[in-house]
Amino acid sequence: MPPKLDRDTMVEKLIAIVAAALRVPTSTLTLDTGPGDLQAWDSLAQINVVSEIEAEFGVSIPIEQVGEIRQIRDFLRYLENTP
């Protein structure tokens, strides 16, 4: 089992994953960035972002909760609560 990441490392990795999934520079993203802030982040991109985060961090985000994700920071609750 890989070691648990500290919060700063987790945030950096999370932003890098979202940036790659949306094909935007990491410098354009913060924890407060959400689908309403970027034209590239539409509903299809949301599913791609979720899939990439699940694969990279080994977590599962219930499909019924995907619509509740309004900002990048909302992913942290899934990442910080994993063993």
PyMOL Python script that loads the backbone (N, CA, C, O; Angstrom):
from pymol import cmd

cmd.read_pdbstr("""\
ATOM      1  N   MET A   1       0.848  -1.188   0.000  1.00  0.00           N
ATOM      2  CA  MET A   1       0.000   0.000   0.000  1.00  0.00           C
ATOM      3  C   MET A   1       0.888   1.244   0.000  1.00  0.00           C
ATOM      4  O   MET A   1       1.783   1.365   0.836  1.00  0.00           O
ATOM      5  N   PRO A   2       0.644   2.175  -0.940  1.00  0.00           N
ATOM      6  CA  PRO A   2       1.474   3.381  -0.987  1.00  0.00           C
ATOM      7  C   PRO A   2       1.241   4.248   0.245  1.00  0.00           C
ATOM      8  O   PRO A   2       0.160   4.223   0.834  1.00  0.00           O
ATOM      9  N   PRO A   3       2.262   5.015   0.633  1.00  0.00           N
ATOM     10  CA  PRO A   3       2.094   5.886   1.799  1.00  0.00           C
ATOM     11  C   PRO A   3       1.045   6.957   1.522  1.00  0.00           C
ATOM     12  O   PRO A   3       0.859   7.391   0.386  1.00  0.00           O
ATOM     13  N   LYS A   4       0.363   7.374   2.594  1.00  0.00           N
ATOM     14  CA  LYS A   4      -0.648   8.412   2.466  1.00  0.00           C
ATOM     15  C   LYS A   4       0.046   9.740   2.163  1.00  0.00           C
ATOM     16  O   LYS A   4       1.058  10.073   2.780  1.00  0.00           O
ATOM     17  N   LEU A   5      -0.494  10.481   1.225  1.00  0.00           N
ATOM     18  CA  LEU A   5       0.089  11.764   0.838  1.00  0.00           C
ATOM     19  C   LEU A   5      -0.280  12.835   1.855  1.00  0.00           C
ATOM     20  O   LEU A   5      -1.369  12.809   2.428  1.00  0.00           O
ATOM     21  N   ASP A   6       0.642  13.782   2.078  1.00  0.00           N
ATOM     22  CA  ASP A   6       0.262  14.915   2.909  1.00  0.00           C
ATOM     23  C   ASP A   6      -0.671  15.802   2.090  1.00  0.00           C
ATOM     24  O   ASP A   6      -0.735  15.675   0.867  1.00  0.00           O
ATOM     25  N   ARG A   7      -1.388  16.691   2.755  1.00  0.00           N
ATOM     26  CA  ARG A   7      -2.443  17.460   2.094  1.00  0.00           C
ATOM     27  C   ARG A   7      -1.906  18.313   0.942  1.00  0.00           C
ATOM     28  O   ARG A   7      -2.523  18.372  -0.121  1.00  0.00           O
ATOM     29  N   ASP A   8      -0.773  18.965   1.142  1.00  0.00           N
ATOM     30  CA  ASP A   8      -0.218  19.821   0.074  1.00  0.00           C
ATOM     31  C   ASP A   8       0.122  19.008  -1.172  1.00  0.00           C
ATOM     32  O   ASP A   8      -0.157  19.433  -2.293  1.00  0.00           O
ATOM     33  N   THR A   9       0.724  17.845  -0.971  1.00  0.00           N
ATOM     34  CA  THR A   9       1.069  16.975  -2.093  1.00  0.00           C
ATOM     35  C   THR A   9      -0.201  16.478  -2.776  1.00  0.00           C
ATOM     36  O   THR A   9      -0.271  16.409  -4.003  1.00  0.00           O
ATOM     37  N   MET A  10      -1.204  16.132  -1.969  1.00  0.00           N
ATOM     38  CA  MET A  10      -2.472  15.658  -2.507  1.00  0.00           C
ATOM     39  C   MET A  10      -3.136  16.744  -3.356  1.00  0.00           C
ATOM     40  O   MET A  10      -3.663  16.455  -4.430  1.00  0.00           O
ATOM     41  N   VAL A  11      -3.114  17.978  -2.884  1.00  0.00           N
ATOM     42  CA  VAL A  11      -3.716  19.093  -3.612  1.00  0.00           C
ATOM     43  C   VAL A  11      -2.976  19.323  -4.927  1.00  0.00           C
ATOM     44  O   VAL A  11      -3.607  19.513  -5.966  1.00  0.00           O
ATOM     45  N   GLU A  12      -1.645  19.306  -4.891  1.00  0.00           N
ATOM     46  CA  GLU A  12      -0.858  19.488  -6.114  1.00  0.00           C
ATOM     47  C   GLU A  12      -1.183  18.405  -7.135  1.00  0.00           C
ATOM     48  O   GLU A  12      -1.384  18.692  -8.315  1.00  0.00           O
ATOM     49  N   LYS A  13      -1.233  17.161  -6.673  1.00  0.00           N
ATOM     50  CA  LYS A  13      -1.522  16.040  -7.553  1.00  0.00           C
ATOM     51  C   LYS A  13      -2.941  16.142  -8.104  1.00  0.00           C
ATOM     52  O   LYS A  13      -3.169  15.890  -9.287  1.00  0.00           O
ATOM     53  N   LEU A  14      -3.882  16.507  -7.261  1.00  0.00           N
ATOM     54  CA  LEU A  14      -5.278  16.657  -7.669  1.00  0.00           C
ATOM     55  C   LEU A  14      -5.407  17.713  -8.767  1.00  0.00           C
ATOM     56  O   LEU A  14      -6.059  17.476  -9.784  1.00  0.00           O
ATOM     57  N   ILE A  15      -4.794  18.865  -8.565  1.00  0.00           N
ATOM     58  CA  ILE A  15      -4.860  19.939  -9.559  1.00  0.00           C
ATOM     59  C   ILE A  15      -4.180  19.506 -10.865  1.00  0.00           C
ATOM     60  O   ILE A  15      -4.662  19.827 -11.951  1.00  0.00           O
ATOM     61  N   ALA A  16      -3.078  18.789 -10.759  1.00  0.00           N
ATOM     62  CA  ALA A  16      -2.391  18.307 -11.966  1.00  0.00           C
ATOM     63  C   ALA A  16      -3.272  17.325 -12.743  1.00  0.00           C
ATOM     64  O   ALA A  16      -3.304  17.361 -13.973  1.00  0.00           O
ATOM     65  N   ILE A  17      -3.979  16.459 -12.037  1.00  0.00           N
ATOM     66  CA  ILE A  17      -4.864  15.489 -12.690  1.00  0.00           C
ATOM     67  C   ILE A  17      -6.022  16.208 -13.379  1.00  0.00           C
ATOM     68  O   ILE A  17      -6.356  15.896 -14.522  1.00  0.00           O
ATOM     69  N   VAL A  18      -6.633  17.164 -12.690  1.00  0.00           N
ATOM     70  CA  VAL A  18      -7.753  17.915 -13.279  1.00  0.00           C
ATOM     71  C   VAL A  18      -7.266  18.686 -14.500  1.00  0.00           C
ATOM     72  O   VAL A  18      -7.937  18.701 -15.532  1.00  0.00           O
ATOM     73  N   ALA A  19      -6.105  19.327 -14.390  1.00  0.00           N
ATOM     74  CA  ALA A  19      -5.557  20.093 -15.513  1.00  0.00           C
ATOM     75  C   ALA A  19      -5.321  19.189 -16.722  1.00  0.00           C
ATOM     76  O   ALA A  19      -5.654  19.557 -17.848  1.00  0.00           O
ATOM     77  N   ALA A  20      -4.749  18.012 -16.490  1.00  0.00           N
ATOM     78  CA  ALA A  20      -4.485  17.083 -17.589  1.00  0.00           C
ATOM     79  C   ALA A  20      -5.792  16.605 -18.218  1.00  0.00           C
ATOM     80  O   ALA A  20      -5.903  16.529 -19.442  1.00  0.00           O
ATOM     81  N   ALA A  21      -6.774  16.286 -17.387  1.00  0.00           N
ATOM     82  CA  ALA A  21      -8.059  15.796 -17.904  1.00  0.00           C
ATOM     83  C   ALA A  21      -8.775  16.863 -18.729  1.00  0.00           C
ATOM     84  O   ALA A  21      -9.454  16.549 -19.707  1.00  0.00           O
ATOM     85  N   LEU A  22      -8.619  18.124 -18.328  1.00  0.00           N
ATOM     86  CA  LEU A  22      -9.287  19.229 -19.035  1.00  0.00           C
ATOM     87  C   LEU A  22      -8.408  19.856 -20.110  1.00  0.00           C
ATOM     88  O   LEU A  22      -8.860  20.696 -20.888  1.00  0.00           O
ATOM     89  N   ARG A  23      -7.142  19.435 -20.141  1.00  0.00           N
ATOM     90  CA  ARG A  23      -6.167  19.993 -21.094  1.00  0.00           C
ATOM     91  C   ARG A  23      -6.025  21.504 -20.935  1.00  0.00           C
ATOM     92  O   ARG A  23      -6.072  22.265 -21.902  1.00  0.00           O
ATOM     93  N   VAL A  24      -5.848  21.909 -19.670  1.00  0.00           N
ATOM     94  CA  VAL A  24      -5.604  23.321 -19.357  1.00  0.00           C
ATOM     95  C   VAL A  24      -4.347  23.387 -18.480  1.00  0.00           C
ATOM     96  O   VAL A  24      -3.991  22.397 -17.841  1.00  0.00           O
ATOM     97  N   PRO A  25      -3.676  24.539 -18.444  1.00  0.00           N
ATOM     98  CA  PRO A  25      -2.493  24.678 -17.589  1.00  0.00           C
ATOM     99  C   PRO A  25      -2.872  24.613 -16.109  1.00  0.00           C
ATOM    100  O   PRO A  25      -3.924  25.113 -15.711  1.00  0.00           O
ATOM    101  N   THR A  26      -2.018  24.001 -15.303  1.00  0.00           N
ATOM    102  CA  THR A  26      -2.294  23.944 -13.859  1.00  0.00           C
ATOM    103  C   THR A  26      -2.405  25.345 -13.271  1.00  0.00           C
ATOM    104  O   THR A  26      -3.112  25.545 -12.283  1.00  0.00           O
ATOM    105  N   SER A  27      -1.728  26.303 -13.857  1.00  0.00           N
ATOM    106  CA  SER A  27      -1.754  27.674 -13.335  1.00  0.00           C
ATOM    107  C   SER A  27      -3.140  28.316 -13.428  1.00  0.00           C
ATOM    108  O   SER A  27      -3.397  29.333 -12.784  1.00  0.00           O
ATOM    109  N   THR A  28      -4.031  27.726 -14.227  1.00  0.00           N
ATOM    110  CA  THR A  28      -5.383  28.287 -14.359  1.00  0.00           C
ATOM    111  C   THR A  28      -6.345  27.717 -13.320  1.00  0.00           C
ATOM    112  O   THR A  28      -7.507  28.118 -13.265  1.00  0.00           O
ATOM    113  N   LEU A  29      -5.860  26.776 -12.489  1.00  0.00           N
ATOM    114  CA  LEU A  29      -6.732  26.101 -11.538  1.00  0.00           C
ATOM    115  C   LEU A  29      -6.359  26.392 -10.093  1.00  0.00           C
ATOM    116  O   LEU A  29      -5.184  26.546  -9.760  1.00  0.00           O
ATOM    117  N   THR A  30      -7.370  26.463  -9.244  1.00  0.00           N
ATOM    118  CA  THR A  30      -7.195  26.536  -7.796  1.00  0.00           C
ATOM    119  C   THR A  30      -8.201  25.567  -7.186  1.00  0.00           C
ATOM    120  O   THR A  30      -8.997  24.965  -7.908  1.00  0.00           O
ATOM    121  N   LEU A  31      -8.173  25.412  -5.884  1.00  0.00           N
ATOM    122  CA  LEU A  31      -9.162  24.548  -5.231  1.00  0.00           C
ATOM    123  C   LEU A  31     -10.584  25.076  -5.408  1.00  0.00           C
ATOM    124  O   LEU A  31     -11.550  24.322  -5.286  1.00  0.00           O
ATOM    125  N   ASP A  32     -10.710  26.363  -5.693  1.00  0.00           N
ATOM    126  CA  ASP A  32     -12.038  26.966  -5.868  1.00  0.00           C
ATOM    127  C   ASP A  32     -12.562  26.882  -7.294  1.00  0.00           C
ATOM    128  O   ASP A  32     -13.706  27.258  -7.547  1.00  0.00           O
ATOM    129  N   THR A  33     -11.755  26.401  -8.224  1.00  0.00           N
ATOM    130  CA  THR A  33     -12.176  26.277  -9.619  1.00  0.00           C
ATOM    131  C   THR A  33     -13.200  25.153  -9.750  1.00  0.00           C
ATOM    132  O   THR A  33     -13.067  24.095  -9.134  1.00  0.00           O
ATOM    133  N   GLY A  34     -14.213  25.403 -10.557  1.00  0.00           N
ATOM    134  CA  GLY A  34     -15.237  24.386 -10.787  1.00  0.00           C
ATOM    135  C   GLY A  34     -15.722  24.415 -12.215  1.00  0.00           C
ATOM    136  O   GLY A  34     -15.256  25.220 -13.022  1.00  0.00           O
ATOM    137  N   PRO A  35     -16.667  23.531 -12.533  1.00  0.00           N
ATOM    138  CA  PRO A  35     -17.170  23.441 -13.907  1.00  0.00           C
ATOM    139  C   PRO A  35     -17.700  24.765 -14.463  1.00  0.00           C
ATOM    140  O   PRO A  35     -17.587  25.003 -15.665  1.00  0.00           O
ATOM    141  N   GLY A  36     -18.259  25.611 -13.647  1.00  0.00           N
ATOM    142  CA  GLY A  36     -18.781  26.885 -14.125  1.00  0.00           C
ATOM    143  C   GLY A  36     -17.708  27.901 -14.486  1.00  0.00           C
ATOM    144  O   GLY A  36     -17.999  28.935 -15.087  1.00  0.00           O
ATOM    145  N   ASP A  37     -16.471  27.605 -14.121  1.00  0.00           N
ATOM    146  CA  ASP A  37     -15.375  28.549 -14.345  1.00  0.00           C
ATOM    147  C   ASP A  37     -14.613  28.328 -15.644  1.00  0.00           C
ATOM    148  O   ASP A  37     -13.915  29.224 -16.119  1.00  0.00           O
ATOM    149  N   LEU A  38     -14.745  27.141 -16.216  1.00  0.00           N
ATOM    150  CA  LEU A  38     -13.979  26.809 -17.406  1.00  0.00           C
ATOM    151  C   LEU A  38     -14.881  26.238 -18.487  1.00  0.00           C
ATOM    152  O   LEU A  38     -15.669  25.328 -18.228  1.00  0.00           O
ATOM    153  N   GLN A  39     -14.768  26.764 -19.679  1.00  0.00           N
ATOM    154  CA  GLN A  39     -15.558  26.263 -20.799  1.00  0.00           C
ATOM    155  C   GLN A  39     -15.242  24.791 -21.073  1.00  0.00           C
ATOM    156  O   GLN A  39     -16.118  24.026 -21.476  1.00  0.00           O
ATOM    157  N   ALA A  40     -13.982  24.401 -20.851  1.00  0.00           N
ATOM    158  CA  ALA A  40     -13.569  23.021 -21.117  1.00  0.00           C
ATOM    159  C   ALA A  40     -14.202  22.016 -20.152  1.00  0.00           C
ATOM    160  O   ALA A  40     -14.237  20.820 -20.439  1.00  0.00           O
ATOM    161  N   TRP A  41     -14.703  22.501 -19.006  1.00  0.00           N
ATOM    162  CA  TRP A  41     -15.226  21.607 -17.972  1.00  0.00           C
ATOM    163  C   TRP A  41     -16.741  21.477 -18.122  1.00  0.00           C
ATOM    164  O   TRP A  41     -17.511  22.074 -17.370  1.00  0.00           O
ATOM    165  N   ASP A  42     -17.145  20.684 -19.109  1.00  0.00           N
ATOM    166  CA  ASP A  42     -18.576  20.426 -19.316  1.00  0.00           C
ATOM    167  C   ASP A  42     -18.929  19.095 -18.647  1.00  0.00           C
ATOM    168  O   ASP A  42     -18.104  18.520 -17.937  1.00  0.00           O
ATOM    169  N   SER A  43     -20.141  18.608 -18.869  1.00  0.00           N
ATOM    170  CA  SER A  43     -20.585  17.391 -18.180  1.00  0.00           C
ATOM    171  C   SER A  43     -19.767  16.165 -18.579  1.00  0.00           C
ATOM    172  O   SER A  43     -19.497  15.304 -17.741  1.00  0.00           O
ATOM    173  N   LEU A  44     -19.376  16.078 -19.832  1.00  0.00           N
ATOM    174  CA  LEU A  44     -18.536  14.959 -20.258  1.00  0.00           C
ATOM    175  C   LEU A  44     -17.152  15.054 -19.613  1.00  0.00           C
ATOM    176  O   LEU A  44     -16.599  14.049 -19.167  1.00  0.00           O
ATOM    177  N   ALA A  45     -16.611  16.242 -19.569  1.00  0.00           N
ATOM    178  CA  ALA A  45     -15.309  16.445 -18.928  1.00  0.00           C
ATOM    179  C   ALA A  45     -15.392  16.114 -17.437  1.00  0.00           C
ATOM    180  O   ALA A  45     -14.426  15.609 -16.864  1.00  0.00           O
ATOM    181  N   GLN A  46     -16.526  16.391 -16.809  1.00  0.00           N
ATOM    182  CA  GLN A  46     -16.702  16.079 -15.383  1.00  0.00           C
ATOM    183  C   GLN A  46     -16.523  14.574 -15.152  1.00  0.00           C
ATOM    184  O   GLN A  46     -15.854  14.164 -14.203  1.00  0.00           O
ATOM    185  N   ILE A  47     -17.117  13.764 -16.012  1.00  0.00           N
ATOM    186  CA  ILE A  47     -16.995  12.312 -15.891  1.00  0.00           C
ATOM    187  C   ILE A  47     -15.534  11.896 -16.100  1.00  0.00           C
ATOM    188  O   ILE A  47     -15.030  11.025 -15.391  1.00  0.00           O
ATOM    189  N   ASN A  48     -14.863  12.508 -17.059  1.00  0.00           N
ATOM    190  CA  ASN A  48     -13.458  12.216 -17.303  1.00  0.00           C
ATOM    191  C   ASN A  48     -12.598  12.592 -16.100  1.00  0.00           C
ATOM    192  O   ASN A  48     -11.719  11.828 -15.700  1.00  0.00           O
ATOM    193  N   VAL A  49     -12.847  13.759 -15.526  1.00  0.00           N
ATOM    194  CA  VAL A  49     -12.101  14.212 -14.350  1.00  0.00           C
ATOM    195  C   VAL A  49     -12.289  13.213 -13.206  1.00  0.00           C
ATOM    196  O   VAL A  49     -11.319  12.797 -12.573  1.00  0.00           O
ATOM    197  N   VAL A  50     -13.530  12.835 -12.948  1.00  0.00           N
ATOM    198  CA  VAL A  50     -13.828  11.891 -11.867  1.00  0.00           C
ATOM    199  C   VAL A  50     -13.113  10.558 -12.117  1.00  0.00           C
ATOM    200  O   VAL A  50     -12.511   9.995 -11.202  1.00  0.00           O
ATOM    201  N   SER A  51     -13.177  10.059 -13.339  1.00  0.00           N
ATOM    202  CA  SER A  51     -12.531   8.783 -13.677  1.00  0.00           C
ATOM    203  C   SER A  51     -11.029   8.837 -13.452  1.00  0.00           C
ATOM    204  O   SER A  51     -10.439   7.900 -12.914  1.00  0.00           O
ATOM    205  N   GLU A  52     -10.415   9.938 -13.867  1.00  0.00           N
ATOM    206  CA  GLU A  52      -8.965  10.087 -13.701  1.00  0.00           C
ATOM    207  C   GLU A  52      -8.584  10.140 -12.216  1.00  0.00           C
ATOM    208  O   GLU A  52      -7.595   9.533 -11.807  1.00  0.00           O
ATOM    209  N   ILE A  53      -9.359  10.858 -11.424  1.00  0.00           N
ATOM    210  CA  ILE A  53      -9.085  10.961  -9.985  1.00  0.00           C
ATOM    211  C   ILE A  53      -9.268   9.605  -9.316  1.00  0.00           C
ATOM    212  O   ILE A  53      -8.455   9.205  -8.482  1.00  0.00           O
ATOM    213  N   GLU A  54     -10.334   8.897  -9.680  1.00  0.00           N
ATOM    214  CA  GLU A  54     -10.564   7.570  -9.110  1.00  0.00           C
ATOM    215  C   GLU A  54      -9.402   6.630  -9.433  1.00  0.00           C
ATOM    216  O   GLU A  54      -8.929   5.901  -8.561  1.00  0.00           O
ATOM    217  N   ALA A  55      -8.951   6.650 -10.672  1.00  0.00           N
ATOM    218  CA  ALA A  55      -7.859   5.770 -11.089  1.00  0.00           C
ATOM    219  C   ALA A  55      -6.543   6.136 -10.402  1.00  0.00           C
ATOM    220  O   ALA A  55      -5.815   5.259  -9.938  1.00  0.00           O
ATOM    221  N   GLU A  56      -6.249   7.406 -10.341  1.00  0.00           N
ATOM    222  CA  GLU A  56      -4.963   7.850  -9.800  1.00  0.00           C
ATOM    223  C   GLU A  56      -4.870   7.666  -8.287  1.00  0.00           C
ATOM    224  O   GLU A  56      -3.818   7.287  -7.772  1.00  0.00           O
ATOM    225  N   PHE A  57      -5.961   7.930  -7.577  1.00  0.00           N
ATOM    226  CA  PHE A  57      -5.942   7.855  -6.116  1.00  0.00           C
ATOM    227  C   PHE A  57      -6.514   6.545  -5.574  1.00  0.00           C
ATOM    228  O   PHE A  57      -6.451   6.299  -4.369  1.00  0.00           O
ATOM    229  N   GLY A  58      -7.070   5.702  -6.445  1.00  0.00           N
ATOM    230  CA  GLY A  58      -7.629   4.434  -5.984  1.00  0.00           C
ATOM    231  C   GLY A  58      -8.856   4.603  -5.115  1.00  0.00           C
ATOM    232  O   GLY A  58      -9.062   3.848  -4.165  1.00  0.00           O
ATOM    233  N   VAL A  59      -9.681   5.602  -5.442  1.00  0.00           N
ATOM    234  CA  VAL A  59     -10.910   5.852  -4.692  1.00  0.00           C
ATOM    235  C   VAL A  59     -12.106   5.622  -5.600  1.00  0.00           C
ATOM    236  O   VAL A  59     -11.969   5.496  -6.817  1.00  0.00           O
ATOM    237  N   SER A  60     -13.267   5.571  -4.991  1.00  0.00           N
ATOM    238  CA  SER A  60     -14.503   5.448  -5.752  1.00  0.00           C
ATOM    239  C   SER A  60     -15.439   6.568  -5.332  1.00  0.00           C
ATOM    240  O   SER A  60     -15.751   6.724  -4.151  1.00  0.00           O
ATOM    241  N   ILE A  61     -15.881   7.341  -6.303  1.00  0.00           N
ATOM    242  CA  ILE A  61     -16.834   8.422  -6.036  1.00  0.00           C
ATOM    243  C   ILE A  61     -18.175   7.963  -6.579  1.00  0.00           C
ATOM    244  O   ILE A  61     -18.314   7.765  -7.786  1.00  0.00           O
ATOM    245  N   PRO A  62     -19.168   7.789  -5.709  1.00  0.00           N
ATOM    246  CA  PRO A  62     -20.476   7.311  -6.167  1.00  0.00           C
ATOM    247  C   PRO A  62     -21.055   8.224  -7.249  1.00  0.00           C
ATOM    248  O   PRO A  62     -21.040   9.448  -7.117  1.00  0.00           O
ATOM    249  N   ILE A  63     -21.559   7.619  -8.308  1.00  0.00           N
ATOM    250  CA  ILE A  63     -22.066   8.375  -9.457  1.00  0.00           C
ATOM    251  C   ILE A  63     -23.150   9.371  -9.040  1.00  0.00           C
ATOM    252  O   ILE A  63     -23.255  10.453  -9.617  1.00  0.00           O
ATOM    253  N   GLU A  64     -23.947   9.012  -8.047  1.00  0.00           N
ATOM    254  CA  GLU A  64     -25.008   9.926  -7.614  1.00  0.00           C
ATOM    255  C   GLU A  64     -24.461  11.154  -6.886  1.00  0.00           C
ATOM    256  O   GLU A  64     -25.192  12.120  -6.666  1.00  0.00           O
ATOM    257  N   GLN A  65     -23.180  11.124  -6.512  1.00  0.00           N
ATOM    258  CA  GLN A  65     -22.576  12.272  -5.834  1.00  0.00           C
ATOM    259  C   GLN A  65     -21.723  13.131  -6.774  1.00  0.00           C
ATOM    260  O   GLN A  65     -21.263  14.206  -6.389  1.00  0.00           O
ATOM    261  N   VAL A  66     -21.515  12.663  -7.989  1.00  0.00           N
ATOM    262  CA  VAL A  66     -20.690  13.410  -8.949  1.00  0.00           C
ATOM    263  C   VAL A  66     -21.288  14.792  -9.219  1.00  0.00           C
ATOM    264  O   VAL A  66     -20.550  15.768  -9.352  1.00  0.00           O
ATOM    265  N   GLY A  67     -22.600  14.882  -9.301  1.00  0.00           N
ATOM    266  CA  GLY A  67     -23.252  16.164  -9.554  1.00  0.00           C
ATOM    267  C   GLY A  67     -23.104  17.160  -8.426  1.00  0.00           C
ATOM    268  O   GLY A  67     -23.325  18.356  -8.619  1.00  0.00           O
ATOM    269  N   GLU A  68     -22.732  16.680  -7.246  1.00  0.00           N
ATOM    270  CA  GLU A  68     -22.553  17.565  -6.088  1.00  0.00           C
ATOM    271  C   GLU A  68     -21.165  18.209  -6.064  1.00  0.00           C
ATOM    272  O   GLU A  68     -20.901  19.089  -5.244  1.00  0.00           O
ATOM    273  N   ILE A  69     -20.292  17.777  -6.950  1.00  0.00           N
ATOM    274  CA  ILE A  69     -18.930  18.324  -6.996  1.00  0.00           C
ATOM    275  C   ILE A  69     -18.971  19.637  -7.762  1.00  0.00           C
ATOM    276  O   ILE A  69     -19.169  19.662  -8.977  1.00  0.00           O
ATOM    277  N   ARG A  70     -18.782  20.713  -7.036  1.00  0.00           N
ATOM    278  CA  ARG A  70     -18.883  22.064  -7.610  1.00  0.00           C
ATOM    279  C   ARG A  70     -17.532  22.766  -7.756  1.00  0.00           C
ATOM    280  O   ARG A  70     -17.400  23.735  -8.504  1.00  0.00           O
ATOM    281  N   GLN A  71     -16.532  22.259  -7.028  1.00  0.00           N
ATOM    282  CA  GLN A  71     -15.195  22.843  -7.063  1.00  0.00           C
ATOM    283  C   GLN A  71     -14.182  21.708  -6.920  1.00  0.00           C
ATOM    284  O   GLN A  71     -14.521  20.610  -6.478  1.00  0.00           O
ATOM    285  N   ILE A  72     -12.955  21.985  -7.296  1.00  0.00           N
ATOM    286  CA  ILE A  72     -11.909  20.984  -7.146  1.00  0.00           C
ATOM    287  C   ILE A  72     -11.795  20.548  -5.688  1.00  0.00           C
ATOM    288  O   ILE A  72     -11.549  19.374  -5.413  1.00  0.00           O
ATOM    289  N   ARG A  73     -11.968  21.476  -4.756  1.00  0.00           N
ATOM    290  CA  ARG A  73     -11.826  21.143  -3.338  1.00  0.00           C
ATOM    291  C   ARG A  73     -12.826  20.073  -2.897  1.00  0.00           C
ATOM    292  O   ARG A  73     -12.576  19.365  -1.922  1.00  0.00           O
ATOM    293  N   ASP A  74     -13.939  19.946  -3.593  1.00  0.00           N
ATOM    294  CA  ASP A  74     -14.939  18.942  -3.225  1.00  0.00           C
ATOM    295  C   ASP A  74     -14.407  17.515  -3.376  1.00  0.00           C
ATOM    296  O   ASP A  74     -14.913  16.596  -2.732  1.00  0.00           O
ATOM    297  N   PHE A  75     -13.401  17.327  -4.214  1.00  0.00           N
ATOM    298  CA  PHE A  75     -12.812  15.992  -4.359  1.00  0.00           C
ATOM    299  C   PHE A  75     -12.031  15.591  -3.111  1.00  0.00           C
ATOM    300  O   PHE A  75     -11.864  14.402  -2.840  1.00  0.00           O
ATOM    301  N   LEU A  76     -11.554  16.568  -2.356  1.00  0.00           N
ATOM    302  CA  LEU A  76     -10.714  16.266  -1.199  1.00  0.00           C
ATOM    303  C   LEU A  76     -11.436  15.403  -0.176  1.00  0.00           C
ATOM    304  O   LEU A  76     -10.797  14.580   0.480  1.00  0.00           O
ATOM    305  N   ARG A  77     -12.749  15.565  -0.018  1.00  0.00           N
ATOM    306  CA  ARG A  77     -13.445  14.763   0.995  1.00  0.00           C
ATOM    307  C   ARG A  77     -13.363  13.272   0.665  1.00  0.00           C
ATOM    308  O   ARG A  77     -13.365  12.437   1.569  1.00  0.00           O
ATOM    309  N   TYR A  78     -13.293  12.941  -0.607  1.00  0.00           N
ATOM    310  CA  TYR A  78     -13.142  11.535  -0.995  1.00  0.00           C
ATOM    311  C   TYR A  78     -11.704  11.067  -0.816  1.00  0.00           C
ATOM    312  O   TYR A  78     -11.456   9.914  -0.462  1.00  0.00           O
ATOM    313  N   LEU A  79     -10.772  11.957  -1.061  1.00  0.00           N
ATOM    314  CA  LEU A  79      -9.357  11.596  -0.978  1.00  0.00           C
ATOM    315  C   LEU A  79      -8.853  11.551   0.447  1.00  0.00           C
ATOM    316  O   LEU A  79      -8.036  10.697   0.788  1.00  0.00           O
ATOM    317  N   GLU A  80      -9.325  12.456   1.283  1.00  0.00           N
ATOM    318  CA  GLU A  80      -8.847  12.513   2.666  1.00  0.00           C
ATOM    319  C   GLU A  80      -9.477  11.439   3.544  1.00  0.00           C
ATOM    320  O   GLU A  80      -8.963  11.147   4.624  1.00  0.00           O
ATOM    321  N   ASN A  81     -10.565  10.859   3.105  1.00  0.00           N
ATOM    322  CA  ASN A  81     -11.238   9.845   3.901  1.00  0.00           C
ATOM    323  C   ASN A  81     -10.930   8.424   3.444  1.00  0.00           C
ATOM    324  O   ASN A  81     -11.634   7.484   3.812  1.00  0.00           O
ATOM    325  N   THR A  82      -9.891   8.269   2.652  1.00  0.00           N
ATOM    326  CA  THR A  82      -9.497   6.923   2.225  1.00  0.00           C
ATOM    327  C   THR A  82      -8.389   6.427   3.138  1.00  0.00           C
ATOM    328  O   THR A  82      -7.606   7.224   3.656  1.00  0.00           O
ATOM    329  N   PRO A  83      -8.317   5.131   3.337  1.00  0.00           N
ATOM    330  CA  PRO A  83      -7.287   4.579   4.236  1.00  0.00           C
ATOM    331  C   PRO A  83      -5.886   4.830   3.728  1.00  0.00           C
ATOM    332  O   PRO A  83      -4.915   4.429   4.370  1.00  0.00           O
TER     333      PRO A  83
END
""", "prot")
cmd.dss("prot")
cmd.show_as("cartoon", "prot")
cmd.util.cbc("prot")
cmd.orient("prot")
